[in-house]
């Protein structure tokens, strides 16, 4: 997989947001007070370092390296891979040239970002590959790391997924707790549509009676939550194209084939951003 200029993290997430996020990570690591490196590495020593993959996956967040490094001086960064590239074990992702103190002090922060985002793009791509023949789109959720949502959602896009709502103002989404308070009296949806005509309205349902009730109102999508494949097929028959359908709840890479049901347009998966495994990367110093 190689999509090059189609994927640019700075087009999706503002550089200032990334810079602020990176600075907080640097402060957390006290990277400006790296006493080990300051005692071991001469201040004027220069050299190169390479970031390498230790397993295969989908690269993401590579350009964040320049944002991290700019806090430690002037560095030349050569990108060997781009976001969206499929990478193999032992592939070089990027090379860095400059003062060694800064490279070593920035190492962990730099790797953490790329490892995390590449992990998300890799697991997303796994689900996308499993569903692509069906035409069903893989959605993320708001189950993201605090203050990392824009970056994590960019990683989902990099893996071939589709972004669900970014925040509580992005869409209207009526979930189980709202329904409990409303006691399934859904006339509020009419007022929602009048006040926010451009907002997508999604409603979560758990059974056929809730579907029938929801379809009386101007909704855009029905979310079938924690239903069995049999129940989903029955629900698709009830909806009959009157609304788009999203499916969610305990769907894994092992059972997703059971949910590739005609009439379903989206499958949302929380584990893309709340249970992913970071991609294993390392940095090696050369030419010191």
N, C-alpha and C positions, 0 to 999 in steps of 0.2 A: 504494500500500500504506500503510495507516494502522491500527495496532493499539493505539495509545495505552497505556492502563494495563495491557494484557497484558504489556508489556515494561517492566521497571524494573530497571536494573542493580544497584540496592542490594538487591533481593530475591534476586538470583542470586549476587552477589559481596558479601561483607561490606564494609561501609563502611571498617572499620579496615584491611582488606587493601588496599583501593584507596588509602586515605590513605597507608599506608606505601610503596606502590609509587610514588605520585605524589611523595612527598617524596624518594625516591631519584632520580627523574628531575629534580626541581628542583635537587638537589645536583649531579648530573652536569652540568647546564647552568650551574651557578654563577649561578642566576637572582637570588639575593639580592645579587650583586656585579656587576650589569649596569652597567658603567662608562659605556657609551655613553648609555644612557637616563638615568642619574643626572646626566650632564653636560648633556644636551640638554633634559630635561623638568623644569620647576619642581616641587618636592616637593608643593605644594598644588594643582597643576593637576588639574581634573576634566574628564571628558568621557565619550563613549560610543564603543563599538566594535561592529562587527557581523561575525560569522563567516558567510562565504558559500561556496556550492558553486561550483566551476569546471567541474564535469561532473556528469552524472546518476548516481544510484546509490541505495543503501539506507543511510539514516542510522543510525549506531550510536555509543554512547559519549558522547552529548551532555551528559548530566548530570555527567560527569567534570569538566566546565569549572568547576562550583562547588567541587569538591574542590581543584582547582588554585588557583583564585582566593582561597580562604579563607586561604591561606598568605601573601597579600600585603595583606590588609586586608578591609574590608567592601565588598561589591559587590552590586549588584542585577543578577540574571541573568534575562532574559526568554526563555523557550524558544518559538521559533516552530515548530519541528519536534520530533518525538519519535522515539525509537528505533523502527525499523521503517518509518518513513515513506519513501516514494519521493520523492527530491528531484531537481530539474532544475538545469541550469546556471543560475547567477545567483540561485538561491533563497537566502534568508536562513535560517540555522539557528537562530541565537540572537543576542541583543543584550546588551551588558554596559555598566553605568553605574558610574562610580567614579573613583578616582585613576588618572591616566594612567600614572604610573610602574609601578604594579603590573600594569596591563593589558599594557603592552609587554614587561615582564620575564617575564610568564606566557605570552605569546603562543605561542612555539614549543612549549613543553611541552603546552599546551592543544590546539593544532592537531595535534600528533603523535599524541596518543591518539585523537582523533576521526577523523583521516585513516586511521589504521591499522585501527581497528575497523570503520569504514565500508567500507574496502576488503575486509575479510573478509566482512562481511555482503552486500556487493554480489556478489562472486564466488560465494558460497554460493547466493544467490538465483538466479543465472544457471543453476546446475546444477539447483536445485529446479524451476525453470520447465521445464527440458528433460525432467524425469522425472515430473512430477506426474501426467500422464495414465496412467502405468503403475502408479502406487501404490508404486513403489520409493522408499525413504527414502534421503536423502543423509546419510552419517555423516562426522564429522571424525575425526582421529587424535590421537596424542600428539606429533605432529611440530609442536610449538609453540615459540614464543620463550621461553627460560628466564625464569621468574618472571612470565610473562604468560598462563599457560594458562587460568585462570578467566575472564579478560577476553576472550581470544580465543574460547573456547568459548561465551561469552555472545554474541559477535558471530555465530557460526555459527547459534545459535538465532534471533537477530534476522533473519537472512537466510532462515529457514525450514528450516534443516537440523536434524539430530538429533545429540546428543552421544554419541560412543563413550566408552569408559572414561576416567575422569579421571586415574587413576594406577594403579600396579602392584598396589594392594590392592583396587581397585574391581571387577575381574573377573579370572578366570583365563583367560589367553590363551596357548596353547601354539603357539609359532612355530617357524620352521625350525631355529634354533639349539638350541632345546630338543629338537626331534625328532632332531637330529644326535647329541646327547648320549644321548638315550634309545634310540637305534637302533631307533626305531619300536615299542618295547615300551611300550604305552600303559596297562598295568594301574595305573599311578600315578593315572589319572583316577578310578578307583574310590575311592582314598584321598582324593583331592581332594574328591570329592562328599561323602564322609562327614565330612571335617573342616570343609568350607565349604559346607554344603548350600544356602545362600542366594546363593552367588556364581554368576554366569553363567559357563559354561565354553565357550570358543571355541577351535577348533583350526584351524590353517592347513594346507591340503593343496595338493599340486601335481599329483596324478594320481589315476586311478580306484582304484588299489590302496590308496593312502593314505585315500581316502574310505571304502572298504569296511572297512578296519581301524578307522578312527575311529568308525564307526557301531556297532561292537560295544560301545561304552562310553557312559556317561550324559552325552553332550555336549548343549549347547543350540544351538550354531551352528557351521556349517562355513564357513571363510573360503577361498574359491577365489582363490588368489593367482597373478597373471600368467597367467591362462588365456585362450585365444582364445574368441570367442563360440561357436564350434563345440564346443570342449571344455567350456564352461559348460553348454550344452544337454545334452551327454552326461552331465555330472555331475548335473544336475537329475533326469535319468531314473534315475540310480543312487540318489540320495537318496530320491526318491519321498515327500517330505513328512516323513521321519523326523527331520529337523533343519531349522532355519531356515538360509538361505543368504545369505552376504555375499560380494560380489565386490570385488576391489581390484587395482590394478596398472596403471599407464600409461593410465588412463582420463582423457580430456580432454573439453572441451565439443564438440570436433569429432567424436569417435568414440563418445561415450556412447550415441548412439542404437542402436549395435550391441549394447549390453549390456543393453538393456531387455527382458530375457528372462523369460517367465512362469516363476514358481518362485523367482526371485531376490527377496529382500525388502530387501536393503541394498546400497548401493554406497558404499564408504569412499574418500575422496579426500584425500590428504595435502596437495595444493597449496592447499586452502582456507586453511591456516595457515602453510605454508612457502614458498609462491611467489605470494602475492597481491600485487596492486598497490594501494598506498594511494590513497584517493580524494583528488582534488585540491581543497583548500580554501584559503581565504585569510581574513585579518582586515583590515578597513578601519576607520580611526579617523574618527569624525564629531564634530561639535559641540564642538570643543575651544575 
